[in-house]
Amino acid sequence: MIQTLATDAMTRSMTEVVDALHGSAFPAALVRLIQQQVAFDCALLLGVGSRPVYLYDNLHHQRALLFDRYLTRHFSQDPFMQALEQGLEAGVWTLAQVSRGRLDPEYRHHFYQATGWQEEVGLILPVRGGFTLMLFLGRLDKRSSLSRDELARLEALFPLIHSLCRQHWREGATLLAQSPMLPGGADLKATVEQAIASVGGASLTRRERQVAGLLLQGLDTEAIAAELGIGSGTVKNHRKHLYAKLHLRSRAELFSFFLNHLITAPAGTPP
C-alpha cells in the first residue's frame, strides 16, 4: 500500500513536470519531482555561460544574500563553479567531492555560515553548447546529512531530470528566470520575452533583434556567437549596426532603451 502511494505520487509529479514544459511553472514542478525522491530545504537553479544567470529559487532564509553577494561577487569562489570551469562532468556531485576538503574560508563565511546551508548537492546539467544548468539542493539541519541511498536515488533520477531540462531550455530558448503568474493572469516572463523579441521594431533586422535580445540577457560576444552559430566578428557588426540604428552608444543605453520599450509597448506587440 505504501509503495503504491509513493508510485502514484511520483507519477503525478512527473505528469506535472511534463505538462509544465516551456512554461513558467516548470522549475518549481521539477523541484517537486526531485523532492519525491530526496527531501531538502532549499533549491537554487542557475544557468552558467560566461557568468551565472539566475533562473529559479525557493529560498526562504537569507534570500537577499543570493542577489546582494553571490550573484554579484562570490560566485567565482563557489567550489561548484570552480569545478565546472575545470571540466566538471554532467552528474550529481556533493560539496565534499568538488571542494576536496579545501573550501575557501571567506566563501564558507559569506555563503554557508550566512545562509545556514549545512548540506549541499549540485546537479550539473549541460543543455546546449556553452550553456550549463546548475541545480543546487541544500539542507539547513546539520544533523541531516545526505545518505548513500539518497545520493543513489538522485543519480537514478538524473537522466530524466537532464532530459527534461534539455527539452525546456532547448536551443534558442530565452534565458530568463521563470516568473509566477501575476494578478489578473499576466505572465511577467512572457511579457518580457515578447518585449525582447520586438525591441527595435521594424528599425532592426531579425538578426539584429536576436543580438540585441542576447545582449539584454547578459551574454558576451563569444556567447552570442555560439548561441546564434555565427562568428564573433559578425556579432560585433550586428551590434554596431543596431546601436547606430537606435542611436545608442553602449549596452547601458540599450538597457535603458529596452526598459522604456517594455513599459510603453502595448500588450500583444508582435515580434
C-alpha positions in Angstrom: 0.0 0.0 0.0 2.8 2.5 0.9 4.7 1.6 -2.2 1.6 2.2 -4.3 1.0 5.6 -2.7 4.7 6.5 -3.4 4.4 5.4 -7.0 1.2 7.4 -7.5 2.8 10.5 -6.1 5.8 10.1 -8.3 3.6 9.6 -11.4 1.6 12.8 -10.5 4.9 14.7 -10.1 6.2 13.5 -13.5 3.0 14.4 -15.2 3.1 17.9 -13.7 6.7 18.4 -15.0 5.8 17.3 -18.5 2.7 19.5 -18.5 4.8 22.5 -17.4 7.5 22.2 -20.1 8.2 25.5 -21.8 6.0 27.3 -19.2 6.7 29.4 -16.1 5.8 26.5 -13.7 8.5 24.1 -14.9 11.3 24.8 -12.4 9.0 24.5 -9.4 7.4 21.3 -10.8 10.9 19.9 -11.4 11.9 20.6 -7.8 8.8 18.9 -6.5 9.6 15.9 -8.6 13.1 15.6 -7.1 11.6 16.1 -3.6 9.6 12.9 -4.2 12.9 11.1 -4.1 15.0 13.1 -1.7 14.0 15.7 0.9 15.8 19.1 1.0 15.0 22.6 2.3 16.3 24.8 -0.4 16.8 24.8 -4.2 18.6 27.2 -6.5 18.8 27.0 -10.3 21.3 28.9 -12.3 22.3 29.0 -15.9 26.0 29.3 -16.5 27.6 30.6 -19.6 30.2 33.4 -19.2 28.7 34.1 -15.8 25.8 32.7 -13.8 22.2 33.7 -14.8 19.5 33.4 -12.1 16.6 31.2 -13.2 14.7 30.0 -10.1 14.9 29.5 -6.3 12.7 28.6 -3.4 14.9 30.1 -0.7 13.2 31.4 2.4 16.2 32.1 4.7 18.7 35.0 3.9 17.4 35.1 0.3 18.8 38.6 -0.2 22.3 37.3 0.1 21.8 35.5 -3.2 21.4 38.8 -5.1 23.5 41.1 -2.9 26.6 38.9 -2.7 26.6 35.6 -4.5 25.5 36.6 -8.0 27.5 39.9 -7.9 30.7 38.8 -6.3 31.1 35.4 -4.5 30.0 33.1 -7.3 33.6 32.9 -8.5 34.6 31.4 -5.1 31.9 28.7 -5.3 33.6 25.3 -5.5 31.0 24.0 -7.9 31.6 27.0 -10.3 35.4 26.4 -10.0 35.0 22.7 -10.7 32.8 23.4 -13.7 35.5 25.7 -15.1 37.9 22.9 -14.7 35.7 20.5 -16.7 33.3 19.0 -14.1 31.2 16.5 -16.0 27.4 16.2 -16.0 26.0 14.4 -13.0 25.2 14.6 -9.3 28.0 16.0 -7.1 28.4 16.6 -3.4 30.2 19.6 -1.9 32.8 17.3 -0.5 33.5 15.8 -3.9 34.0 19.2 -5.7 35.8 21.0 -2.9 38.0 18.0 -2.0 38.0 19.3 1.6 39.6 22.7 0.6 36.7 25.1 1.0 37.7 28.8 0.8 37.3 30.2 4.3 36.0 33.5 3.0 33.4 31.7 0.9 32.4 29.5 3.8 31.8 32.6 5.9 29.9 34.6 3.3 27.8 31.7 2.0 27.4 28.7 4.2 27.6 30.4 7.6 25.5 33.3 6.4 22.7 31.2 4.8 22.8 28.3 7.2 23.2 25.6 4.5 24.7 22.6 6.1 24.5 20.1 3.3 24.7 20.8 -0.4 24.5 18.7 -3.6 24.8 20.1 -7.1 23.3 18.7 -10.3 25.4 19.7 -13.4 23.1 19.8 -16.4 24.7 20.8 -19.8 21.7 21.7 -22.0 23.4 23.1 -25.1 26.8 24.3 -26.3 28.3 26.8 -23.9 25.4 26.7 -21.5 25.0 24.6 -18.4 22.4 24.5 -15.7 23.4 24.1 -12.1 20.7 23.0 -9.7 21.8 23.3 -6.0 19.8 21.4 -3.4 20.5 22.3 0.3 19.6 21.3 3.8 19.6 23.6 6.8 19.7 20.8 9.5 23.3 19.9 10.3 22.2 16.6 11.7 20.7 15.6 8.4 23.5 14.6 6.0 22.8 13.1 2.6 22.9 9.3 2.8 24.3 6.9 0.2 20.8 5.7 -0.5 19.6 9.3 -1.1 22.6 10.0 -3.4 21.8 6.8 -5.3 18.2 7.9 -5.8 19.3 11.3 -7.1 21.7 9.6 -9.5 19.0 7.2 -10.7 16.7 10.2 -11.4 19.4 12.3 -13.0 18.9 11.1 -16.7 15.2 12.1 -16.5 16.0 15.5 -15.0 18.7 16.1 -17.6 16.4 15.2 -20.5 13.5 17.4 -19.2 15.9 20.3 -18.8 17.3 19.9 -22.3 13.7 20.0 -23.6 12.7 23.0 -21.6 15.9 25.1 -22.2 16.1 24.0 -25.8 18.3 25.7 -28.4 17.2 29.3 -28.9 15.0 29.4 -25.7 15.2 32.8 -23.9 17.5 32.6 -20.8 15.2 34.3 -18.3 14.2 33.5 -14.8 10.9 31.8 -14.5 8.2 34.1 -13.1 4.9 33.3 -11.3 1.6 34.4 -12.8 0.8 38.0 -11.8 -2.6 39.1 -10.5 -5.0 39.1 -13.4 -3.3 36.2 -15.1 -0.4 38.2 -16.7 2.8 36.2 -17.1 5.7 38.6 -16.4 8.3 36.3 -18.2 6.1 36.1 -21.3 5.7 39.8 -21.3 9.5 40.4 -21.1 10.2 37.7 -23.7 7.7 39.5 -26.0 9.4 42.8 -25.4 12.9 41.4 -26.1 11.7 39.8 -29.3 10.2 43.1 -30.5 12.9 45.5 -29.3 13.8 48.0 -32.0 10.7 47.0 -34.1 11.0 47.5 -37.8 14.2 49.5 -37.4 16.2 46.3 -36.9 16.7 43.2 -38.9 15.7 39.9 -37.4 19.3 39.0 -36.7 20.0 42.4 -35.1 16.9 41.9 -32.8 18.3 38.5 -31.8 21.7 40.0 -31.0 20.0 42.8 -29.0 17.9 40.3 -27.1 21.0 38.2 -26.1 22.9 41.4 -25.1 20.0 42.3 -22.8 20.3 38.8 -21.2 23.9 39.5 -20.3 25.7 37.3 -22.9 29.1 38.5 -24.2 30.2 38.5 -27.8 31.6 34.9 -27.8 28.5 33.5 -26.1 26.2 35.3 -28.6 28.3 33.9 -31.5 27.9 30.4 -30.1 24.2 30.8 -29.4 23.5 32.0 -33.0 26.1 29.9 -34.8 27.9 32.9 -36.3 31.3 34.4 -35.9 32.2 36.9 -33.2 33.1 39.4 -35.8 29.6 39.2 -37.3 28.2 39.7 -33.8 30.2 42.8 -33.4 29.0 44.1 -36.8 25.4 43.5 -35.9 25.9 45.2 -32.5 27.5 48.2 -34.2 24.6 48.5 -36.7 21.8 48.1 -34.1 23.4 50.7 -31.9 23.6 53.1 -34.8 20.0 52.5 -35.9 18.7 53.0 -32.3 21.1 55.9 -31.6 22.8 54.1 -28.8 26.5 54.2 -27.7 26.6 51.4 -25.1 24.9 48.4 -23.5 23.8 50.6 -20.6 21.9 52.8 -23.1 20.5 49.6 -24.7 19.1 48.6 -21.3 17.6 52.0 -20.8 16.0 51.8 -24.3 14.7 48.3 -23.5 13.1 49.3 -20.2 11.3 52.2 -21.9 10.2 49.8 -24.6 9.0 47.3 -22.0 7.0 49.9 -20.2 5.4 51.6 -23.2 4.9 48.7 -25.6 1.2 47.8 -25.9 0.1 44.3 -24.9 0.4 41.8 -27.8 3.1 43.7 -29.7 4.2 41.3 -32.3 7.9 40.3 -32.6 
